[in-house]
Amino acid sequence: WRVAEKACRRIQALCQPNGIGQAAAEAGAIEAVVEALRAHPQVSFVQGSGLSVLHYLCIGADAAARARAQRAMRAGFIEAAVAAIRAEAQVLGGMAGPVQ
């Protein structure tokens, strides 16, 4: 999971200041991050970094940002995020209440 976390943080750092989100998406970053989320649903470091990366990759009002958001959804982002929320609720001993 440490490799997944570091990869997500590196992609986040690359996308944040200089807006290379499109290039990262074209290189497969969206699918790689979603796969990391799926592979490590109970590792909060991976989840936090991964969700942040997807935020930076998909934010924006232009057509390219909307296309990246669609790509993230097709890659299974929603399902991976829900699985992470459920896993976190279990880790917290149900403190978050039931997740439907």
C-alpha positions in Angstrom: 0.0 0.0 0.0 2.9 2.3 0.5 3.7 2.3 -3.2 0.1 3.1 -4.0 0.1 5.9 -1.5 3.3 7.4 -2.9 2.1 7.1 -6.5 -1.1 8.9 -5.6 0.7 11.7 -3.8 3.1 12.1 -6.7 0.3 12.4 -9.2 -1.4 14.8 -6.9 1.7 17.0 -6.7 2.1 16.9 -10.5 -1.5 17.9 -11.2 -1.9 20.6 -8.6 0.3 23.5 -9.5 0.7 23.2 -13.3 -2.5 21.7 -14.4 -1.2 18.6 -16.2 -4.3 16.7 -15.4 -5.2 16.0 -19.0 -1.7 14.5 -19.7 -1.9 12.5 -16.5 -5.4 11.2 -17.4 -4.2 10.3 -20.9 -1.3 8.3 -19.3 -3.8 6.2 -17.3 -3.6 8.0 -14.0 -7.4 7.9 -13.4 -7.6 4.1 -13.9 -4.4 3.6 -11.8 -5.8 5.6 -8.9 -9.2 3.9 -9.0 -7.4 0.5 -8.9 -5.3 1.7 -5.9 -8.5 2.7 -4.2 -10.0 -0.7 -4.9 -6.9 -2.6 -3.8 -6.5 -0.8 -0.5 -10.0 0.2 0.8 -8.9 0.1 4.4 -5.7 2.1 4.1 -6.8 5.7 4.8 -3.5 7.1 3.4 -4.2 5.6 0.0 -7.9 6.6 0.1 -7.1 10.2 1.1 -4.4 10.6 -1.5 -6.4 8.8 -4.2 -9.5 10.8 -3.7 -7.5 14.0 -3.7 -5.9 13.0 -7.0 -9.2 12.3 -8.6 -10.5 15.7 -7.3 -7.6 17.5 -9.0 -7.9 15.4 -12.2 -11.7 16.0 -12.6 -12.2 19.5 -11.3 -13.1 22.2 -13.8 -16.0 23.3 -15.9 -14.5 22.7 -19.3 -15.3 19.8 -21.6 -12.0 18.1 -20.8 -12.7 18.1 -17.1 -16.1 16.7 -17.7 -14.6 14.0 -19.9 -12.1 13.1 -17.1 -14.9 12.9 -14.6 -16.9 10.6 -16.9 -13.7 8.5 -17.3 -13.3 8.2 -13.5 -16.9 7.1 -13.2 -16.5 4.5 -16.0 -13.3 3.3 -14.2 -15.4 2.6 -11.1 -14.6 5.6 -9.0 -18.0 5.7 -7.3 -17.9 2.1 -6.3 -14.4 2.3 -5.0 -15.2 5.4 -2.9 -18.3 3.7 -1.4 -16.2 0.6 -0.6 -13.7 2.9 1.1 -16.4 4.6 3.2 -17.7 1.3 4.2 -14.3 0.0 5.2 -13.6 3.2 7.2 -16.9 2.8 9.0 -15.9 -0.8 10.0 -12.4 0.4 11.1 -14.1 3.0 13.3 -16.1 0.3 14.9 -19.4 1.5 13.4 -19.0 4.9 14.9 -20.1 6.4 11.5 -23.3 4.5 11.7 -24.7 2.1 9.1 -23.7 2.8 5.5 -26.5 2.0 3.1 
